[in-house]
Amino acid sequence: MSPFLLTCRHHRVSQESGNQQLRVEMQKSLTMWLFLWVSLLRPTVFGFQLNDTFGQFQSPGFPTAYGDYIYQTWNISVPRGFVIKLYFSHFNLEPSYRCGYDHIKILTEGQQLVKLCGETSTDTEEVPGDKQFFSTGNNMIVIFRTDYSNEKNYTGFAAHYAALDIDECDQAIFEEPFCDHFCHNYLGGYYCSCKLGHFLDSDNRICREGKLGEEKQDGERSKGPLKAPEVTTGVQEEKTLQSARDNYVSAIHTSYVSTWGRDDMQHKCSIAVCE
């Protein structure tokens, strides 16, 4: 083979090797820029745990305009035997069809309770106004999400929450009594007691006939909202107790009367919210 052909072949191999290295570098650069671009578009996630029996929280920057690409959560937890009441004293978010842009979601027991956005309620948008939202258990999650722009400088929200005691002894709400004779409600739970001539059974709920000396005037207090301590209940009974608690929360939704913010009017209530 002539020296000229060897030189041409060597030059061609070197050029192909250089082109391949250039392609690798370009692919690395493109991957890096793509990662940075996605990182900028992805909302920054912040989460807060709220464990007090009452409190408040606001959108970032409140009372000034909130920022772009926000994904912030508040996980509210109160002791067993309580549900959570949530309401807003200020609400000003960007309006959008079905709250597709900036919005707030309220979740309870893994289910979405409501999605809120805008300045006034429409057929496709809902603002809280004077409504109050209730959890079905002792936990509630609030999610605030924004998109890429807040051109009109919407100011966000200010929210307030409080633990609300479940009254297990309210026979107007629960279909079946939790105690045979006497039910005594206290903050976070209840306990049972019996009439004279009876004693409280080991389940701390049922009263049995017996001698006066065998009688228990007061049963041991239950630590949970719907069952006595140190009592192992079956699956069916657990379902019954959970159903009773859900009925209680539904009854709160339909019967609770709020006068918050007004002294001359009473707000009407419906399932899930009072207004």
C-alpha positions in Angstrom: 0.0 0.0 0.0 1.4 3.4 -0.9 2.3 6.0 1.7 -0.3 8.3 0.3 -3.2 5.8 0.9 -1.9 5.0 4.4 -1.9 8.8 5.2 -5.5 9.2 3.9 -6.7 6.2 5.9 -5.1 7.4 9.1 -6.6 10.9 8.6 -10.1 9.4 8.0 -9.9 7.2 11.2 -8.8 10.2 13.2 -11.6 12.3 11.9 -14.2 9.7 12.7 -12.8 9.3 16.2 -13.0 13.1 16.7 -16.6 13.2 15.4 -17.6 10.4 17.7 -16.0 12.2 20.7 -17.8 15.4 19.7 -21.1 13.6 19.5 -20.5 12.2 23.1 -19.7 15.7 24.4 -22.8 17.2 22.7 -25.0 14.5 24.2 -23.6 15.1 27.7 -24.1 18.8 27.3 -27.7 18.3 26.0 -28.5 16.0 28.9 -27.1 18.5 31.4 -29.2 21.4 29.9 -32.3 19.2 29.8 -31.8 18.3 33.5 -31.4 22.0 34.4 -34.5 23.0 32.4 -36.7 20.3 34.0 -35.3 21.3 37.5 -36.3 25.0 36.8 -39.8 24.0 35.7 -40.4 21.6 38.5 -42.1 23.2 41.6 -40.0 23.4 44.7 -41.6 21.1 47.3 -41.9 22.2 51.0 -43.8 20.4 53.7 -44.8 21.4 57.2 -46.1 19.3 60.0 -48.7 21.0 62.3 -49.5 19.1 65.5 -51.0 21.7 67.8 -54.8 21.7 68.6 -55.2 25.0 66.8 -53.1 27.3 64.6 -52.8 29.2 61.4 -50.7 29.2 58.2 -50.3 31.3 55.1 -49.1 31.2 51.5 -45.4 32.0 51.0 -44.8 35.7 51.1 -48.2 36.6 52.5 -49.6 39.3 52.5 -47.5 40.1 49.4 -47.8 38.2 46.1 -46.9 34.5 46.1 -44.2 33.2 43.8 -44.1 30.8 40.8 -43.6 27.0 40.8 -44.6 26.5 44.4 -45.7 23.1 45.8 -46.2 23.4 49.5 -48.0 21.1 51.9 -49.3 21.3 55.5 -50.0 18.1 57.3 -52.4 18.8 60.2 -52.7 16.2 63.0 -54.7 16.4 66.2 -55.2 13.8 68.9 -57.5 10.9 68.5 -61.1 11.8 69.5 -61.0 15.0 67.5 -61.7 16.1 64.0 -60.2 19.2 62.3 -62.1 22.4 61.4 -60.4 24.6 58.7 -61.4 28.0 57.4 -59.8 31.0 55.6 -59.7 34.6 56.6 -58.2 35.7 53.3 -58.2 34.0 49.9 -56.9 35.5 46.6 -55.7 33.1 43.9 -55.4 33.2 40.2 -58.7 32.1 38.5 -58.6 29.2 36.1 -61.0 26.7 34.5 -61.5 23.9 37.1 -58.6 25.4 39.1 -56.1 24.1 36.6 -53.5 26.7 37.5 -52.9 28.0 41.0 -55.0 26.2 43.5 -55.4 24.7 47.0 -56.4 21.0 47.6 -57.8 19.8 51.0 -57.4 16.1 51.6 -58.9 14.0 54.5 -58.4 10.2 54.9 -56.7 10.1 51.5 -59.7 11.6 49.7 -59.9 15.0 48.1 -62.4 17.1 50.1 -62.3 20.2 47.8 -60.2 22.1 45.3 -60.1 25.9 45.6 -59.0 28.8 43.4 -59.9 32.2 42.1 -61.4 35.4 43.6 -65.1 34.6 43.4 -67.0 31.3 43.0 -68.2 30.4 39.4 -69.5 27.3 37.7 -66.0 26.0 37.3 -64.1 27.6 40.3 -64.7 27.6 44.0 -63.5 30.0 46.7 -64.0 29.2 50.4 -65.7 32.5 51.5 -67.0 31.9 55.0 -67.2 28.1 54.5 -65.7 25.8 57.1 -64.2 22.4 56.1 -64.1 19.4 58.4 -61.9 16.3 58.3 -63.4 12.8 58.7 -60.6 11.7 61.1 -57.8 13.4 63.1 -55.7 14.2 60.0 -56.0 16.8 57.2 -53.6 17.7 54.4 -53.6 21.1 52.6 -51.7 21.4 49.3 -50.9 24.8 47.7 -49.6 24.7 44.1 -48.8 27.5 41.6 -47.8 27.5 37.9 -45.2 29.5 36.1 -46.6 33.0 36.5 -48.4 35.3 38.9 -48.6 38.4 36.6 -51.5 40.1 38.5 -49.8 39.7 41.9 -52.4 37.6 43.6 -51.8 37.7 47.4 -52.6 34.1 48.3 -54.4 33.0 51.5 -54.4 32.9 55.3 -55.9 29.7 56.8 -56.9 28.8 60.4 -57.6 25.4 62.0 -58.8 24.0 65.3 -59.4 20.6 66.8 -63.1 19.8 67.4 -64.0 17.2 70.0 -66.2 14.3 69.0 -69.0 13.8 71.5 -69.5 10.0 71.5 -72.3 10.4 74.0 -74.6 12.5 71.8 -77.5 10.1 71.1 -79.0 12.6 68.6 -76.1 11.8 66.3 -75.0 8.2 66.9 -77.5 5.5 66.1 -76.4 3.2 68.8 -75.2 4.2 72.3 -71.6 3.4 73.3 -72.6 2.8 76.9 -75.3 0.6 78.4 -76.4 3.1 81.1 -74.4 6.3 81.4 -72.0 7.9 78.9 -69.6 10.6 80.0 -67.9 12.6 77.3 -64.6 14.5 77.8 -62.1 16.2 75.5 -60.7 13.5 73.3 -62.7 10.5 74.6 -65.5 9.1 76.8 -66.2 6.6 79.6 -69.1 4.6 80.8 -70.7 4.0 84.2 -73.6 1.9 85.5 -76.8 2.3 87.7 -76.8 1.1 91.2 -77.0 -2.7 91.4 -75.0 -3.2 88.2 -71.3 -3.3 87.4 -69.3 -2.5 84.3 -68.2 -5.5 82.3 -64.6 -6.0 81.1 -65.3 -4.2 77.8 -66.0 -1.0 79.9 -69.2 -0.4 78.0 -71.8 -3.1 79.0 -73.4 -3.1 82.4 -74.2 -6.4 84.2 -76.5 -7.1 87.1 -74.7 -7.8 90.3 -74.3 -7.1 94.0 -73.6 -3.5 95.1 -70.1 -4.5 96.1 -69.3 -5.7 92.6 -70.5 -2.4 91.0 -68.1 0.0 89.4 -69.3 3.6 89.7 -67.1 4.8 86.9 -65.6 2.9 84.1 -62.0 3.3 83.0 -61.7 6.1 80.5 -61.1 5.2 76.9 -58.1 6.6 75.2 -59.6 6.4 71.8 -62.7 8.1 70.4 -64.8 5.1 70.0 -63.4 2.1 72.0 -62.3 1.3 75.5 -58.6 0.8 76.3 -57.0 -2.6 76.3 -59.9 -4.2 74.5 -59.2 -6.0 71.2 -62.1 -5.5 68.9 -63.0 -7.7 65.9 -62.9 -6.5 62.3 -66.7 -6.1 62.2 -66.8 -4.0 65.4 -64.0 -1.8 64.1 -66.0 -1.1 61.0 -69.0 -0.3 63.1 -67.0 2.1 65.2 -65.5 3.8 62.2 -68.9 4.1 60.6 -70.3 5.7 63.7 -67.5 8.2 63.7 -68.1 9.0 60.1 -71.8 9.5 60.9 -70.8 11.9 63.6 -68.7 14.0 61.3 -71.5 14.0 58.7 -73.9 15.2 61.4 -71.5 18.0 62.3 -71.5 19.1 58.7 -75.3 19.2 58.5 -76.0 20.7 62.0 -73.1 22.9 62.9 -74.0 26.6 63.0 -71.3 29.1 62.5 -71.5 32.8 63.5 -67.8 33.4 62.7 -67.4 36.9 61.2 -71.0 37.9 61.7 -73.2 38.5 64.8 -76.4 39.2 63.0 -76.7 36.2 60.8 -76.5 32.4 61.0 -74.9 30.5 58.2 -76.6 27.5 56.7 -74.7 24.2 56.6 -74.5 21.4 54.1 -72.6 18.1 53.8 -68.8 18.7 54.2 -68.9 22.5 54.7 -70.8 25.2 56.6 -71.5 28.5 55.0 
